[in-house]
Amino acid sequence: MENHQSTIALVDDHALLRKAVNYRLTGMGYNVVMEAENGQQFLDKLEEEGSPFPDLCLLDINMPVMNGFETAARLKKKWPGIKIVFFSMNDGNSFKIKAREIGADGYLCKDASSEEFVRVLYTCLAPALAV
């Protein structure tokens, strides 16, 4: 069986946070193939010829230019194979409900424990078990 290293895109308007999360993900064995500071920049990068295709997008909600909810809705229409995990400071139920309605695969609060961070990513990226 082929061992596929899961690929991740980070979309957040805070450069220092992107760098720290990229470092953490790389240390966990994931391959961060793309970073963007807002949803529009991310979608533009996906459109580029030869652009790496992430398995999962770790997506902030509150960003300038295009927020995470609008980005996710467009992603689901054009690239439904990319899993979406919202990564936000907003821990309110209304945000989680909206994320679920859009079709997100997960929701992580930025102050989540390291264990929760690992669990959510693993759950979203673990290959389905063959029956």
N, CA, C and O atoms as a printed pandas DataFrame, in Angstrom:
     atom_number atom_name residue_name chain_id  residue_number  x_coord  y_coord  z_coord
0              1         N          MET        A               1    0.843   -1.186    0.000
1              2        CA          MET        A               1    0.000    0.000    0.000
2              3         C          MET        A               1    0.884    1.243    0.000
3              4         O          MET        A               1    1.850    1.328    0.758
4              5         N          GLU        A               2    0.551    2.193   -0.845
5              6        CA          GLU        A               2    1.332    3.419   -0.972
6              7         C          GLU        A               2    1.139    4.302    0.260
7              8         O          GLU        A               2    0.021    4.465    0.749
8              9         N          ASN        A               3    2.233    4.867    0.753
9             10        CA          ASN        A               3    2.163    5.763    1.898
10            11         C          ASN        A               3    2.070    7.188    1.377
11            12         O          ASN        A               3    3.053    7.733    0.875
12            13         N          HIS        A               4    0.914    7.784    1.491
13            14        CA          HIS        A               4    0.681    9.138    0.987
14            15         C          HIS        A               4    0.847   10.139    2.121
15            16         O          HIS        A               4    0.182   10.049    3.152
16            17         N          GLN        A               5    1.751   11.098    1.910
17            18        CA          GLN        A               5    1.915   12.158    2.903
18            19         C          GLN        A               5    0.837   13.207    2.626
19            20         O          GLN        A               5    0.813   13.807    1.551
20            21         N          SER        A               6   -0.040   13.423    3.581
21            22        CA          SER        A               6   -1.142   14.363    3.389
22            23         C          SER        A               6   -0.616   15.777    3.184
23            24         O          SER        A               6    0.336   16.215    3.830
24            25         N          THR        A               7   -1.273   16.473    2.262
25            26        CA          THR        A               7   -0.880   17.843    1.936
26            27         C          THR        A               7   -1.896   18.825    2.495
27            28         O          THR        A               7   -3.099   18.563    2.494
28            29         N          ILE        A               8   -1.394   19.966    2.975
29            30        CA          ILE        A               8   -2.246   20.942    3.645
30            31         C          ILE        A               8   -1.977   22.337    3.109
31            32         O          ILE        A               8   -0.837   22.696    2.815
32            33         N          ALA        A               9   -3.046   23.120    2.986
33            34        CA          ALA        A               9   -2.949   24.543    2.672
34            35         C          ALA        A               9   -3.332   25.316    3.932
35            36         O          ALA        A               9   -4.299   24.969    4.610
36            37         N          LEU        A              10   -2.570   26.363    4.238
37            38        CA          LEU        A              10   -2.858   27.237    5.381
38            39         C          LEU        A              10   -3.358   28.571    4.863
39            40         O          LEU        A              10   -2.675   29.242    4.089
40            41         N          VAL        A              11   -4.551   28.953    5.292
41            42        CA          VAL        A              11   -5.098   30.236    4.858
42            43         C          VAL        A              11   -5.465   31.042    6.105
43            44         O          VAL        A              11   -6.462   30.770    6.773
44            45         N          ASP        A              12   -4.629   32.040    6.395
45            46        CA          ASP        A              12   -4.817   32.878    7.583
46            47         C          ASP        A              12   -4.117   34.204    7.320
47            48         O          ASP        A              12   -3.057   34.238    6.695
48            49         N          ASP        A              13   -4.706   35.289    7.795
49            50        CA          ASP        A              13   -4.127   36.606    7.524
50            51         C          ASP        A              13   -2.987   36.979    8.467
51            52         O          ASP        A              13   -2.399   38.050    8.319
52            53         N          HIS        A              14   -2.665   36.131    9.420
53            54        CA          HIS        A              14   -1.563   36.406   10.344
54            55         C          HIS        A              14   -0.335   35.582    9.966
55            56         O          HIS        A              14   -0.310   34.367   10.162
56            57         N          ALA        A              15    0.688   36.257    9.420
57            58        CA          ALA        A              15    1.873   35.585    8.896
58            59         C          ALA        A              15    2.608   34.787    9.976
59            60         O          ALA        A              15    3.055   33.670    9.713
60            61         N          LEU        A              16    2.736   35.331   11.162
61            62        CA          LEU        A              16    3.457   34.642   12.232
62            63         C          LEU        A              16    2.724   33.358   12.635
63            64         O          LEU        A              16    3.354   32.330   12.885
64            65         N          LEU        A              17    1.411   33.423   12.696
65            66        CA          LEU        A              17    0.620   32.233   13.016
66            67         C          LEU        A              17    0.780   31.183   11.923
67            68         O          LEU        A              17    0.949   30.002   12.226
68            69         N          ARG        A              18    0.729   31.595   10.655
69            70        CA          ARG        A              18    0.924   30.643    9.551
70            71         C          ARG        A              18    2.274   29.947    9.680
71            72         O          ARG        A              18    2.376   28.733    9.503
72            73         N          LYS        A              19    3.299   30.720    9.986
73            74        CA          LYS        A              19    4.658   30.157   10.107
74            75         C          LYS        A              19    4.715   29.138   11.249
75            76         O          LYS        A              19    5.291   28.062   11.089
76            77         N          ALA        A              20    4.126   29.471   12.393
77            78        CA          ALA        A              20    4.130   28.576   13.555
78            79         C          ALA        A              20    3.336   27.298   13.269
79            80         O          ALA        A              20    3.783   26.202   13.606
80            81         N          VAL        A              21    2.168   27.435   12.654
81            82        CA          VAL        A              21    1.333   26.267   12.350
82            83         C          VAL        A              21    2.013   25.407   11.284
83            84         O          VAL        A              21    1.969   24.179   11.355
84            85         N          ASN        A              22    2.636   26.046   10.303
85            86        CA          ASN        A              22    3.374   25.322    9.271
86            87         C          ASN        A              22    4.469   24.467    9.930
87            88         O          ASN        A              22    4.635   23.293    9.599
88            89         N          TYR        A              23    5.200   25.068   10.854
89            90        CA          TYR        A              23    6.259   24.364   11.577
90            91         C          TYR        A              23    5.691   23.158   12.335
91            92         O          TYR        A              23    6.267   22.071   12.313
92            93         N          ARG        A              24    4.573   23.365   12.994
93            94        CA          ARG        A              24    3.923   22.295   13.774
94            95         C          ARG        A              24    3.449   21.158   12.862
95            96         O          ARG        A              24    3.664   19.982   13.156
96            97         N          LEU        A              25    2.805   21.524   11.758
97            98        CA          LEU        A              25    2.289   20.520   10.823
98            99         C          LEU        A              25    3.421   19.707   10.200
99           100         O          LEU        A              25    3.326   18.487   10.070
100          101         N          THR        A              26    4.486   20.395    9.822
101          102        CA          THR        A              26    5.643   19.717    9.237
102          103         C          THR        A              26    6.232   18.733   10.247
103          104         O          THR        A              26    6.616   17.620    9.889
104          105         N          GLY        A              27    6.299   19.149   11.494
105          106        CA          GLY        A              27    6.794   18.273   12.549
106          107         C          GLY        A              27    5.901   17.063   12.780
107          108         O          GLY        A              27    6.365   16.030   13.263
108          109         N          MET        A              28    4.626   17.187   12.437
109          110        CA          MET        A              28    3.675   16.076   12.575
110          111         C          MET        A              28    3.713   15.146   11.357
111          112         O          MET        A              28    3.045   14.112   11.340
112          113         N          GLY        A              29    4.498   15.519   10.342
113          114        CA          GLY        A              29    4.615   14.672    9.156
114          115         C          GLY        A              29    3.735   15.082    7.991
115          116         O          GLY        A              29    3.681   14.377    6.984
116          117         N          TYR        A              30    3.046   16.204    8.107
117          118        CA          TYR        A              30    2.234   16.698    6.996
118          119         C          TYR        A              30    3.096   17.557    6.083
119          120         O          TYR        A              30    4.147   18.052    6.489
120          121         N          ASN        A              31    2.646   17.727    4.855
121          122        CA          ASN        A              31    3.361   18.532    3.872
122          123         C          ASN        A              31    2.528   19.784    3.570
123          124         O          ASN        A              31    1.486   19.702    2.919
124          125         N          VAL        A              32    2.995   20.936    4.047
125          126        CA          VAL        A              32    2.287   22.192    3.780
126          127         C          VAL        A              32    2.692   22.653    2.384
127          128         O          VAL        A              32    3.832   23.062    2.163
128          129         N          VAL        A              33    1.753   22.584    1.448
129          130        CA          VAL        A              33    2.061   22.863    0.041
130          131         C          VAL        A              33    1.669   24.268   -0.393
131          132         O          VAL        A              33    2.035   24.709   -1.482
132          133         N          MET        A              34    0.917   24.978    0.464
133          134        CA          MET        A              34    0.444   26.299    0.059
134          135         C          MET        A              34    0.077   27.115    1.284
135          136         O          MET        A              34   -0.462   26.594    2.261
136          137         N          GLU        A              35    0.381   28.413    1.215
137          138        CA          GLU        A              35   -0.057   29.361    2.228
138          139         C          GLU        A              35   -0.672   30.556    1.524
139          140         O          GLU        A              35   -0.251   30.935    0.431
140          141         N          ALA        A              36   -1.673   31.146    2.163
141          142        CA          ALA        A              36   -2.296   32.357    1.618
142          143         C          ALA        A              36   -2.774   33.214    2.778
143          144         O          ALA        A              36   -3.099   32.703    3.851
144          145         N          GLU        A              37   -2.815   34.530    2.551
145          146        CA          GLU        A              37   -3.220   35.445    3.624
146          147         C          GLU        A              37   -4.699   35.800    3.581
147          148         O          GLU        A              37   -5.197   36.491    4.471
148          149         N          ASN        A              38   -5.412   35.331    2.547
149          150        CA          ASN        A              38   -6.870   35.501    2.506
150          151         C          ASN        A              38   -7.445   34.508    1.502
151          152         O          ASN        A              38   -6.720   33.881    0.729
152          153         N          GLY        A              39   -8.760   34.387    1.538
153          154        CA          GLY        A              39   -9.422   33.405    0.691
154          155         C          GLY        A              39   -9.224   33.633   -0.794
155          156         O          GLY        A              39   -9.046   32.679   -1.552
156          157         N          GLN        A              40   -9.252   34.890   -1.219
157          158        CA          GLN        A              40   -9.091   35.181   -2.646
158          159         C          GLN        A              40   -7.711   34.770   -3.135
159          160         O          GLN        A              40   -7.571   34.192   -4.212
160          161         N          GLN        A              41   -6.695   35.072   -2.338
161          162        CA          GLN        A              41   -5.332   34.689   -2.706
162          163         C          GLN        A              41   -5.219   33.162   -2.812
163          164         O          GLN        A              41   -4.561   32.646   -3.715
164          165         N          PHE        A              42   -5.857   32.456   -1.898
165          166        CA          PHE        A              42   -5.844   30.988   -1.919
166          167         C          PHE        A              42   -6.510   30.453   -3.188
167          168         O          PHE        A              42   -5.950   29.601   -3.877
168          169         N          LEU        A              43   -7.706   30.957   -3.491
169          170        CA          LEU        A              43   -8.413   30.491   -4.689
170          171         C          LEU        A              43   -7.616   30.808   -5.950
171          172         O          LEU        A              43   -7.574   30.000   -6.878
172          173         N          ASP        A              44   -6.984   31.981   -5.989
173          174        CA          ASP        A              44   -6.144   32.349   -7.139
174          175         C          ASP        A              44   -4.983   31.371   -7.288
175          176         O          ASP        A              44   -4.652   30.964   -8.402
176          177         N          LYS        A              45   -4.362   30.992   -6.169
177          178        CA          LYS        A              45   -3.239   30.046   -6.215
178          179         C          LYS        A              45   -3.703   28.674   -6.710
179          180         O          LYS        A              45   -2.980   28.010   -7.454
180          181         N          LEU        A              46   -4.893   28.248   -6.307
181          182        CA          LEU        A              46   -5.416   26.956   -6.770
182          183         C          LEU        A              46   -5.636   26.947   -8.283
183          184         O          LEU        A              46   -5.509   25.903   -8.923
184          185         N          GLU        A              47   -5.962   28.100   -8.852
185          186        CA          GLU        A              47   -6.219   28.224  -10.293
186          187         C          GLU        A              47   -4.942   28.172  -11.123
187          188         O          GLU        A              47   -4.996   27.888  -12.320
188          189         N          GLU        A              48   -3.790   28.443  -10.500
189          190        CA          GLU        A              48   -2.534   28.490  -11.252
190          191         C          GLU        A              48   -2.173   27.121  -11.800
191          192         O          GLU        A              48   -2.316   26.106  -11.118
192          193         N          GLU        A              49   -1.708   27.105  -13.033
193          194        CA          GLU        A              49   -1.271   25.871  -13.690
194          195         C          GLU        A              49   -0.147   25.216  -12.897
195          196         O          GLU        A              49    0.816   25.879  -12.509
196          197         N          GLY        A              50   -0.270   23.930  -12.660
197          198        CA          GLY        A              50    0.771   23.200  -11.956
198          199         C          GLY        A              50    0.798   23.429  -10.453
199          200         O          GLY        A              50    1.730   23.004   -9.770
200          201         N          SER        A              51   -0.217   24.096   -9.945
201          202        CA          SER        A              51   -0.286   24.389   -8.518
202          203         C          SER        A              51   -0.490   23.098   -7.727
203          204         O          SER        A              51   -1.248   22.227   -8.154
204          205         N          PRO        A              52    0.185   22.964   -6.566
205          206        CA          PRO        A              52   -0.031   21.759   -5.756
206          207         C          PRO        A              52   -1.470   21.730   -5.243
207          208         O          PRO        A              52   -2.061   22.768   -4.947
208          209         N          PHE        A              53   -2.006   20.547   -5.149
209          210        CA          PHE        A              53   -3.405   20.390   -4.744
210          211         C          PHE        A              53   -3.450   19.840   -3.325
211          212         O          PHE        A              53   -3.079   18.688   -3.104
212          213         N          PRO        A              54   -3.899   20.643   -2.355
213          214        CA          PRO        A              54   -3.916   20.156   -0.969
214          215         C          PRO        A              54   -5.053   19.170   -0.706
215          216         O          PRO        A              54   -6.122   19.254   -1.310
216          217         N          ASP        A              55   -4.796   18.237    0.208
217          218        CA          ASP        A              55   -5.842   17.324    0.667
218          219         C          ASP        A              55   -6.801   18.063    1.593
219          220         O          ASP        A              55   -7.998   17.781    1.636
220          221         N          LEU        A              56   -6.233   19.025    2.336
221          222        CA          LEU        A              56   -7.012   19.719    3.362
222          223         C          LEU        A              56   -6.605   21.193    3.405
223          224         O          LEU        A              56   -5.445   21.542    3.187
224          225         N          CYS        A              57   -7.581   22.039    3.689
225          226        CA          CYS        A              57   -7.331   23.465    3.870
226          227         C          CYS        A              57   -7.655   23.827    5.317
227          228         O          CYS        A              57   -8.781   23.632    5.775
228          229         N          LEU        A              58   -6.666   24.353    6.031
229          230        CA          LEU        A              58   -6.857   24.882    7.381
230          231         C          LEU        A              58   -7.182   26.354    7.180
231          232         O          LEU        A              58   -6.318   27.141    6.793
232          233         N          LEU        A              59   -8.431   26.723    7.444
233          234        CA          LEU        A              59   -8.987   27.991    6.974
234          235         C          LEU        A              59   -9.490   28.879    8.105
235          236         O          LEU        A              59  -10.375   28.497    8.870
236          237         N          ASP        A              60   -8.906   30.076    8.194
237          238        CA          ASP        A              60   -9.368   31.077    9.154
238          239         C          ASP        A              60  -10.721   31.611    8.682
239          240         O          ASP        A              60  -11.049   31.499    7.500
240          241         N          ILE        A              61  -11.504   32.187    9.588
241          242        CA          ILE        A              61  -12.794   32.767    9.197
242          243         C          ILE        A              61  -12.667   34.263    8.954
243          244         O          ILE        A              61  -13.050   34.757    7.894
244          245         N          ASN        A              62  -12.129   34.986    9.933
245          246        CA          ASN        A              62  -12.047   36.450    9.816
246          247         C          ASN        A              62  -10.771   36.870    9.108
247          248         O          ASN        A              62   -9.692   36.895    9.700
248          249         N          MET        A              63  -10.914   37.203    7.812
249          250        CA          MET        A              63   -9.780   37.653    7.013
250          251         C          MET        A              63  -10.244   38.794    6.109
251          252         O          MET        A              63  -11.423   38.880    5.766
252          253         N          PRO        A              64   -9.308   39.674    5.724
253          254        CA          PRO        A              64   -9.665   40.716    4.769
254          255         C          PRO        A              64   -9.855   40.123    3.368
255          256         O          PRO        A              64   -9.497   38.969    3.134
256          257         N          VAL        A              65  -10.395   40.877    2.470
257          258        CA          VAL        A              65  -10.616   40.547    1.058
258          259         C          VAL        A              65  -11.700   39.490    0.888
259          260         O          VAL        A              65  -12.750   39.784    0.317
260          261         N          MET        A              66  -11.475   38.257    1.369
261          262        CA          MET        A              66  -12.496   37.207    1.312
262          263         C          MET        A              66  -12.406   36.370    2.573
263          264         O          MET        A              66  -11.368   35.772    2.858
264          265         N          ASN        A              67  -13.504   36.328    3.335
265          266        CA          ASN        A              67  -13.486   35.582    4.595
266          267         C          ASN        A              67  -13.558   34.069    4.363
267          268         O          ASN        A              67  -13.755   33.605    3.240
268          269         N          GLY        A              68  -13.396   33.328    5.437
269          270        CA          GLY        A              68  -13.354   31.882    5.351
270          271         C          GLY        A              68  -14.652   31.235    4.908
271          272         O          GLY        A              68  -14.630   30.233    4.193
272          273         N          PHE        A              69  -15.781   31.789    5.321
273          274        CA          PHE        A              69  -17.066   31.193    4.927
274          275         C          PHE        A              69  -17.272   31.305    3.416
275          276         O          PHE        A              69  -17.681   30.340    2.770
276          277         N          GLU        A              70  -16.991   32.478    2.855
277          278        CA          GLU        A              70  -17.134   32.669    1.405
278          279         C          GLU        A              70  -16.133   31.781    0.659
279          280         O          GLU        A              70  -16.464   31.177   -0.362
280          281         N          THR        A              71  -14.917   31.712    1.177
281          282        CA          THR        A              71  -13.877   30.864    0.573
282          283         C          THR        A              71  -14.328   29.403    0.566
283          284         O          THR        A              71  -14.210   28.718   -0.450
284          285         N          ALA        A              72  -14.840   28.934    1.695
285          286        CA          ALA        A              72  -15.275   27.532    1.809
286          287         C          ALA        A              72  -16.407   27.222    0.838
287          288         O          ALA        A              72  -16.414   26.164    0.209
288          289         N          ALA        A              73  -17.355   28.131    0.715
289          290        CA          ALA        A              73  -18.480   27.916   -0.204
290          291         C          ALA        A              73  -17.971   27.770   -1.638
291          292         O          ALA        A              73  -18.440   26.908   -2.381
292          293         N          ARG        A              74  -17.017   28.607   -2.024
293          294        CA          ARG        A              74  -16.451   28.528   -3.379
294          295         C          ARG        A              74  -15.609   27.261   -3.554
295          296         O          ARG        A              74  -15.631   26.635   -4.614
296          297         N          LEU        A              75  -14.875   26.896   -2.516
297          298        CA          LEU        A              75  -14.073   25.668   -2.574
298          299         C          LEU        A              75  -14.959   24.454   -2.800
299          300         O          LEU        A              75  -14.661   23.610   -3.645
300          301         N          LYS        A              76  -16.044   24.367   -2.048
301          302        CA          LYS        A              76  -16.953   23.213   -2.138
302          303         C          LYS        A              76  -17.562   23.094   -3.538
303          304         O          LYS        A              76  -17.819   21.987   -4.011
304          305         N          LYS        A              77  -17.793   24.235   -4.202
305          306        CA          LYS        A              77  -18.366   24.198   -5.555
306          307         C          LYS        A              77  -17.341   23.739   -6.587
307          308         O          LYS        A              77  -17.638   22.892   -7.429
308          309         N          LYS        A              78  -16.139   24.295   -6.520
309          310        CA          LYS        A              78  -15.154   24.047   -7.574
310          311         C          LYS        A              78  -14.178   22.911   -7.257
311          312         O          LYS        A              78  -13.751   22.192   -8.160
312          313         N          TRP        A              79  -13.830   22.749   -5.997
313          314        CA          TRP        A              79  -12.870   21.711   -5.586
314          315         C          TRP        A              79  -13.453   20.932   -4.404
315          316         O          TRP        A              79  -12.943   21.036   -3.288
316          317         N          PRO        A              80  -14.506   20.162   -4.632
317          318        CA          PRO        A              80  -15.171   19.468   -3.512
318          319         C          PRO        A              80  -14.291   18.423   -2.833
319          320         O          PRO        A              80  -14.609   17.984   -1.727
320          321         N          GLY        A              81  -13.202   18.018   -3.463
321          322        CA          GLY        A              81  -12.323   17.010   -2.877
322          323         C          GLY        A              81  -11.404   17.544   -1.787
323          324         O          GLY        A              81  -10.808   16.765   -1.042
324          325         N          ILE        A              82  -11.283   18.871   -1.685
325          326        CA          ILE        A              82  -10.421   19.441   -0.648
326          327         C          ILE        A              82  -11.207   19.493    0.659
327          328         O          ILE        A              82  -12.272   20.106    0.730
328          329         N          LYS        A              83  -10.679   18.852    1.675
329          330        CA          LYS        A              83  -11.342   18.894    2.986
330          331         C          LYS        A              83  -11.087   20.270    3.620
331          332         O          LYS        A              83  -10.047   20.888    3.395
332          333         N          ILE        A              84  -12.047   20.727    4.404
333          334        CA          ILE        A              84  -11.947   22.043    5.035
334          335         C          ILE        A              84  -12.056   21.903    6.545
335          336         O          ILE        A              84  -13.004   21.315    7.067
336          337         N          VAL        A              85  -11.055   22.462    7.242
337          338        CA          VAL        A              85  -11.121   22.577    8.696
338          339         C          VAL        A              85  -11.004   24.058    9.010
339          340         O          VAL        A              85   -9.978   24.683    8.743
340          341         N          PHE        A              86  -12.062   24.610    9.578
341          342        CA          PHE        A              86  -11.996   26.006    9.998
342          343         C          PHE        A              86  -11.096   26.103   11.220
343          344         O          PHE        A              86  -11.123   25.245   12.102
344          345         N          PHE        A              87  -10.294   27.172   11.256
345          346        CA          PHE        A              87   -9.317   27.397   12.309
346          347         C          PHE        A              87   -9.499   28.845   12.731
347          348         O          PHE        A              87   -9.012   29.762   12.069
348          349         N          SER        A              88  -10.207   29.044   13.844
349          350        CA          SER        A              88  -10.662   30.388   14.168
350          351         C          SER        A              88  -10.592   30.689   15.660
351          352         O          SER        A              88  -10.562   29.779   16.489
352          353         N          MET        A              89  -10.566   31.972   15.989
353          354        CA          MET        A              89  -10.664   32.405   17.391
354          355         C          MET        A              89  -12.116   32.327   17.865
355          356         O          MET        A              89  -12.383   32.312   19.067
356          357         N          ASN        A              90  -13.045   32.279   16.920
357          358        CA          ASN        A              90  -14.470   32.241   17.260
358          359         C          ASN        A              90  -14.868   30.846   17.704
359          360         O          ASN        A              90  -14.823   29.893   16.926
360          361         N          ASP        A              91  -15.262   30.740   18.974
361          362        CA          ASP        A              91  -15.641   29.438   19.511
362          363         C          ASP        A              91  -17.158   29.320   19.680
363          364         O          ASP        A              91  -17.650   28.377   20.299
364          365         N          GLY        A              92  -17.885   30.280   19.125
365          366        CA          GLY        A              92  -19.330   30.292   19.300
366          367         C          GLY        A              92  -20.049   29.245   18.471
367          368         O          GLY        A              92  -19.583   28.864   17.398
368          369         N          ASN        A              93  -21.189   28.781   18.974
369          370        CA          ASN        A              93  -21.972   27.770   18.268
370          371         C          ASN        A              93  -22.462   28.239   16.909
371          372         O          ASN        A              93  -22.547   27.439   15.978
372          373         N          SER        A              94  -22.790   29.535   16.774
373          374        CA          SER        A              94  -23.299   30.021   15.493
374          375         C          SER        A              94  -22.246   29.851   14.391
375          376         O          SER        A              94  -22.589   29.559   13.245
376          377         N          PHE        A              95  -20.971   30.032   14.733
377          378        CA          PHE        A              95  -19.895   29.835   13.755
378          379         C          PHE        A              95  -19.771   28.360   13.393
379          380         O          PHE        A              95  -19.600   28.013   12.224
380          381         N          LYS        A              96  -19.858   27.495   14.402
381          382        CA          LYS        A              96  -19.733   26.056   14.156
382          383         C          LYS        A              96  -20.902   25.531   13.324
383          384         O          LYS        A              96  -20.724   24.673   12.459
384          385         N          ILE        A              97  -22.089   26.052   13.590
385          386        CA          ILE        A              97  -23.271   25.647   12.828
386          387         C          ILE        A              97  -23.130   26.077   11.368
387          388         O          ILE        A              97  -23.396   25.295   10.456
388          389         N          LYS        A              98  -22.708   27.326   11.156
389          390        CA          LYS        A              98  -22.520   27.821    9.786
390          391         C          LYS        A              98  -21.444   27.000    9.068
391          392         O          LYS        A              98  -21.595   26.669    7.892
392          393         N          ALA        A              99  -20.371   26.677    9.768
393          394        CA          ALA        A              99  -19.299   25.861    9.177
394          395         C          ALA        A              99  -19.844   24.508    8.722
395          396         O          ALA        A              99  -19.524   24.038    7.630
396          397         N          ARG        A             100  -20.668   23.886    9.567
397          398        CA          ARG        A             100  -21.273   22.589    9.230
398          399         C          ARG        A             100  -22.201   22.721    8.024
399          400         O          ARG        A             100  -22.204   21.863    7.141
400          401         N          GLU        A             101  -22.994   23.807    7.991
401          402        CA          GLU        A             101  -23.920   24.023    6.879
402          403         C          GLU        A             101  -23.180   24.180    5.555
403          404         O          GLU        A             101  -23.661   23.726    4.517
404          405         N          ILE        A             102  -22.015   24.817    5.586
405          406        CA          ILE        A             102  -21.214   25.004    4.372
406          407         C          ILE        A             102  -20.599   23.681    3.924
407          408         O          ILE        A             102  -20.288   23.504    2.746
408          409         N          GLY        A             103  -20.427   22.766    4.855
409          410        CA          GLY        A             103  -19.866   21.462    4.522
410          411         C          GLY        A             103  -18.457   21.251    5.016
411          412         O          GLY        A             103  -17.735   20.403    4.493
412          413         N          ALA        A             104  -18.052   22.013    6.020
413          414        CA          ALA        A             104  -16.702   21.854    6.583
414          415         C          ALA        A             104  -16.542   20.468    7.198
415          416         O          ALA        A             104  -17.498   19.874    7.695
416          417         N          ASP        A             105  -15.329   19.979    7.153
417          418        CA          ASP        A             105  -15.024   18.661    7.696
418          419         C          ASP        A             105  -14.621   18.724    9.162
419          420         O          ASP        A             105  -14.598   17.703    9.850
420          421         N          GLY        A             106  -14.306   19.922    9.637
421          422        CA          GLY        A             106  -13.904   20.080   11.022
422          423         C          GLY        A             106  -13.850   21.539   11.425
423          424         O          GLY        A             106  -13.915   22.437   10.585
424          425         N          TYR        A             107  -13.731   21.760   12.726
425          426        CA          TYR        A             107  -13.662   23.122   13.268
426          427         C          TYR        A             107  -12.733   23.095   14.469
427          428         O          TYR        A             107  -12.952   22.348   15.423
428          429         N          LEU        A             108  -11.698   23.915   14.412
429          430        CA          LEU        A             108  -10.742   24.013   15.511
430          431         C          LEU        A             108  -10.672   25.448   15.994
431          432         O          LEU        A             108  -10.528   26.376   15.198
432          433         N          CYS        A             109  -10.772   25.623   17.278
433          434        CA          CYS        A             109  -10.557   26.941   17.850
434          435         C          CYS        A             109   -9.043   27.119   17.972
435          436         O          CYS        A             109   -8.328   26.161   18.267
436          437         N          LYS        A             110   -8.556   28.335   17.748
437          438        CA          LYS        A             110   -7.110   28.568   17.786
438          439         C          LYS        A             110   -6.505   28.328   19.161
439          440         O          LYS        A             110   -5.291   28.165   19.280
440          441         N          ASP        A             111   -7.329   28.302   20.198
441          442        CA          ASP        A             111   -6.784   27.985   21.521
442          443         C          ASP        A             111   -7.019   26.519   21.906
443          444         O          ASP        A             111   -6.971   26.165   23.084
444          445         N          ALA        A             112   -7.271   25.673   20.905
445          446        CA          ALA        A             112   -7.465   24.237   21.156
446          447         C          ALA        A             112   -6.185   23.631   21.717
447          448         O          ALA        A             112   -5.088   24.140   21.488
448          449         N          SER        A             113   -6.343   22.547   22.447
449          450        CA          SER        A             113   -5.177   21.833   22.974
450          451         C          SER        A             113   -4.424   21.186   21.807
451          452         O          SER        A             113   -4.979   20.968   20.730
452          453         N          SER        A             114   -3.173   20.893   22.049
453          454        CA          SER        A             114   -2.350   20.220   21.046
454          455         C          SER        A             114   -2.974   18.872   20.671
455          456         O          SER        A             114   -2.965   18.478   19.504
456          457         N          GLU        A             115   -3.515   18.173   21.669
457          458        CA          GLU        A             115   -4.145   16.864   21.429
458          459         C          GLU        A             115   -5.359   16.994   20.513
459          460         O          GLU        A             115   -5.562   16.173   19.619
460          461         N          GLU        A             116   -6.169   18.038   20.744
461          462        CA          GLU        A             116   -7.348   18.237   19.896
462          463         C          GLU        A             116   -6.933   18.577   18.472
463          464         O          GLU        A             116   -7.531   18.089   17.513
464          465         N          PHE        A             117   -5.911   19.414   18.332
465          466        CA          PHE        A             117   -5.384   19.780   17.015
466          467         C          PHE        A             117   -4.985   18.517   16.243
467          468         O          PHE        A             117   -5.368   18.343   15.086
468          469         N          VAL        A             118   -4.220   17.649   16.888
469          470        CA          VAL        A             118   -3.764   16.398   16.277
470          471         C          VAL        A             118   -4.962   15.520   15.920
471          472         O          VAL        A             118   -5.024   14.970   14.820
472          473         N          ARG        A             119   -5.915   15.387   16.846
473          474        CA          ARG        A             119   -7.073   14.512   16.638
474          475         C          ARG        A             119   -7.931   14.958   15.454
475          476         O          ARG        A             119   -8.314   14.139   14.619
476          477         N          VAL        A             120   -8.233   16.254   15.383
477          478        CA          VAL        A             120   -9.095   16.758   14.302
478          479         C          VAL        A             120   -8.428   16.539   12.943
479          480         O          VAL        A             120   -9.076   16.087   11.999
480          481         N          LEU        A             121   -7.139   16.857   12.843
481          482        CA          LEU        A             121   -6.450   16.664   11.560
482          483         C          LEU        A             121   -6.384   15.186   11.202
483          484         O          LEU        A             121   -6.642   14.810   10.058
484          485         N          TYR        A             122   -6.043   14.356   12.166
485          486        CA          TYR        A             122   -5.951   12.924   11.898
486          487         C          TYR        A             122   -7.301   12.359   11.445
487          488         O          TYR        A             122   -7.376   11.580   10.495
488          489         N          THR        A             123   -8.354   12.764   12.138
489          490        CA          THR        A             123   -9.698   12.286   11.794
490          491         C          THR        A             123  -10.085   12.688   10.376
491          492         O          THR        A             123  -10.671   11.895    9.637
492          493         N          CYS        A             124   -9.758   13.916   10.001
493          494        CA          CYS        A             124  -10.117   14.391    8.654
494          495         C          CYS        A             124   -9.259   13.771    7.561
495          496         O          CYS        A             124   -9.726   13.585    6.437
496          497         N          LEU        A             125   -8.017   13.451    7.878
497          498        CA          LEU        A             125   -7.081   12.996    6.850
498          499         C          LEU        A             125   -6.815   11.496    6.850
499          500         O          LEU        A             125   -6.193   10.984    5.918
500          501         N          ALA        A             126   -7.273   10.782    7.875
501          502        CA          ALA        A             126   -7.049    9.334    7.922
502          503         C          ALA        A             126   -7.789    8.675    6.765
503          504         O          ALA        A             126   -8.966    8.956    6.540
504          505         N          PRO        A             127   -7.107    7.802    6.032
505          506        CA          PRO        A             127   -7.790    7.107    4.924
506          507         C          PRO        A             127   -8.910    6.224    5.473
507          508         O          PRO        A             127   -8.790    5.629    6.544
508          509         N          ALA        A             128   -9.968    6.158    4.732
509          510        CA          ALA        A             128  -11.096    5.299    5.136
510          511         C          ALA        A             128  -10.603    3.857    5.202
511          512         O          ALA        A             128   -9.867    3.402    4.327
512          513         N          LEU        A             129  -11.008    3.156    6.232
513          514        CA          LEU        A             129  -10.593    1.765    6.375
514          515         C          LEU        A             129  -11.320    0.880    5.372
515          516         O          LEU        A             129  -12.533    0.985    5.197
516          517         N          ALA        A             130  -10.580    0.030    4.734
517          518        CA          ALA        A             130  -11.189   -0.890    3.761
518          519         C          ALA        A             130  -12.011   -1.929    4.517
519          520         O          ALA        A             130  -11.593   -2.442    5.555
520          521         N          VAL        A             131  -13.175   -2.224    3.979
521          522        CA          VAL        A             131  -14.047   -3.207    4.616
522          523         C          VAL        A             131  -13.812   -4.568    4.041
523          524         O          VAL        A             131  -14.456   -5.532    4.453
